[in-house]
Amino acid sequence: MKLVSEDTWGIMNILAEARGEPHDGQVAVGNVVRERMRLRYASDGTVLGTVWRPSQFSWTLSNDKQRKRVMSADDDDPAVQNAEKAWFESGERMVVPRGTVLYHADYVSPNWAKAASVKFVLQVGRHLFYTDRGSA
């Protein structure tokens, strides 16, 4: 994938985190990145600073199997094109409620999801989405 703008990191994040998800699930992952930016939740307010914040998205970890695949993605790949469409749509349409800053796949159970400040809001595809009262 050619790096042409900061949006590329949002696209790559959707590709890595939600490649097999329905379109609304991909948009929802984009919504989370944008909400984190807006609220400065684990974010410096930029796409790059949000996606690459340490330990926030599994694909950015140096030992994650997907990292190399995502970093070498081809712009002509339909999955990349779908992720790009979802990223730009996530700036126009909310699939998840405002304030949704967390998600995880339905086959894992992270400790942060049990925190008193974290509230489940909805499931889209295989991802469960949450707000965190500590973010507002």
C-alpha positions as CSV (number, residue, x, y, z in Angstrom):
1,M,0.0,0.0,0.0
2,K,1.3,3.4,-0.9
3,L,1.4,5.9,2.0
4,V,-0.1,9.0,0.6
5,S,-1.9,10.5,3.6
6,E,-2.7,10.0,7.3
7,D,-5.9,8.4,6.2
8,T,-3.8,5.4,5.0
9,W,-3.3,4.4,8.7
10,G,-7.1,4.4,9.3
11,I,-7.5,2.3,6.2
12,M,-4.8,-0.1,7.2
13,N,-6.3,-0.4,10.7
14,I,-9.7,-1.4,9.3
15,L,-8.0,-3.9,6.9
16,A,-6.1,-5.5,9.8
17,E,-8.8,-5.4,12.5
18,A,-12.0,-5.9,10.4
19,R,-11.1,-7.4,7.0
20,G,-13.6,-10.3,7.3
21,E,-16.4,-8.2,8.8
22,P,-19.5,-6.9,7.1
23,H,-19.3,-3.3,5.7
24,D,-21.0,-1.8,8.8
25,G,-18.5,-3.7,11.0
26,Q,-15.6,-2.1,9.1
27,V,-17.3,1.4,9.4
28,A,-17.7,0.8,13.1
29,V,-14.0,0.1,13.6
30,G,-13.3,3.4,11.7
31,N,-15.8,5.1,14.0
32,V,-13.8,3.9,17.0
33,V,-10.6,5.4,15.7
34,R,-12.3,8.7,14.9
35,E,-14.0,8.8,18.3
36,R,-10.7,8.2,20.0
37,M,-9.2,11.0,18.0
38,R,-12.1,13.3,18.9
39,L,-12.0,12.5,22.6
40,R,-8.2,12.2,22.8
41,Y,-8.8,8.7,24.3
42,A,-5.5,6.8,23.9
43,S,-4.8,9.3,21.1
44,D,-3.0,12.5,20.4
45,G,-5.8,13.5,18.1
46,T,-4.2,12.2,14.9
47,V,-4.9,9.0,12.9
48,L,-1.3,8.0,13.1
49,G,-1.0,8.7,16.9
50,T,-4.2,6.8,17.5
51,V,-3.5,3.7,15.5
52,W,0.1,3.4,16.6
53,R,-0.5,4.2,20.3
54,P,1.3,1.3,22.1
55,S,-0.8,-1.8,22.8
56,Q,-4.1,-0.4,21.3
57,F,-4.5,-2.5,18.2
58,S,-3.1,-6.0,18.0
59,W,-1.8,-5.7,14.4
60,T,0.6,-3.0,15.3
61,L,2.4,-5.2,17.8
62,S,5.8,-6.3,16.3
63,N,5.1,-10.0,16.8
64,D,1.6,-10.0,15.2
65,K,1.3,-12.2,12.2
66,Q,-1.0,-9.7,10.3
67,R,1.4,-6.8,10.5
68,K,3.6,-7.8,7.6
69,R,0.6,-8.7,5.5
70,V,-1.1,-5.4,6.2
71,M,2.0,-3.3,5.6
72,S,2.5,-4.9,2.2
73,A,-1.1,-4.7,1.1
74,D,-1.7,-3.8,-2.5
75,D,-4.0,-0.9,-3.4
76,D,-5.6,-3.1,-6.1
77,D,-6.7,-5.7,-3.5
78,P,-10.6,-5.5,-3.1
79,A,-10.1,-5.8,0.7
80,V,-8.0,-2.7,0.7
81,Q,-10.6,-0.9,-1.5
82,N,-13.4,-2.0,0.9
83,A,-11.4,-0.8,3.9
84,E,-10.8,2.6,2.2
85,K,-14.5,3.0,1.5
86,A,-15.3,2.1,5.1
87,W,-12.7,4.5,6.5
88,F,-14.1,7.5,4.6
89,E,-17.7,6.5,5.3
90,S,-16.8,6.3,9.0
91,G,-16.2,10.1,8.9
92,E,-19.7,10.6,7.6
93,R,-21.9,8.0,9.3
94,M,-21.9,6.5,12.8
95,V,-22.6,2.8,13.1
96,V,-21.8,2.8,16.8
97,P,-23.1,5.4,19.4
98,R,-21.0,8.5,20.0
99,G,-18.4,7.9,22.7
100,T,-17.7,4.3,21.6
101,V,-13.9,4.0,22.0
102,L,-13.3,0.3,22.6
103,Y,-14.0,-3.0,20.8
104,H,-12.8,-6.6,20.7
105,A,-13.6,-9.8,18.8
106,D,-16.3,-12.0,20.3
107,Y,-13.9,-14.9,20.8
108,V,-11.7,-13.0,23.3
109,S,-12.5,-11.6,26.8
110,P,-10.1,-8.8,27.6
111,N,-9.8,-7.7,31.2
112,W,-10.5,-4.0,30.3
113,A,-14.0,-5.1,29.3
114,K,-14.8,-5.9,32.9
115,A,-13.8,-2.5,34.2
116,A,-16.6,-0.5,36.1
117,S,-16.3,2.4,33.7
118,V,-16.7,0.3,30.5
119,K,-20.2,-0.3,29.2
120,F,-21.1,-2.7,26.4
121,V,-23.2,-0.9,23.7
122,L,-23.6,-3.2,20.8
123,Q,-22.3,-6.0,18.6
124,V,-21.6,-5.6,14.9
125,G,-20.4,-8.8,13.2
126,R,-17.8,-10.5,15.4
127,H,-16.9,-7.3,17.3
128,L,-18.3,-6.1,20.6
129,F,-18.2,-2.3,21.1
130,Y,-18.0,-0.3,24.3
131,T,-18.0,3.1,25.8
132,D,-15.7,4.1,28.6
133,R,-17.1,6.7,31.0
134,G,-13.5,7.6,31.8
135,S,-13.2,9.0,28.2
136,A,-15.8,11.7,28.4
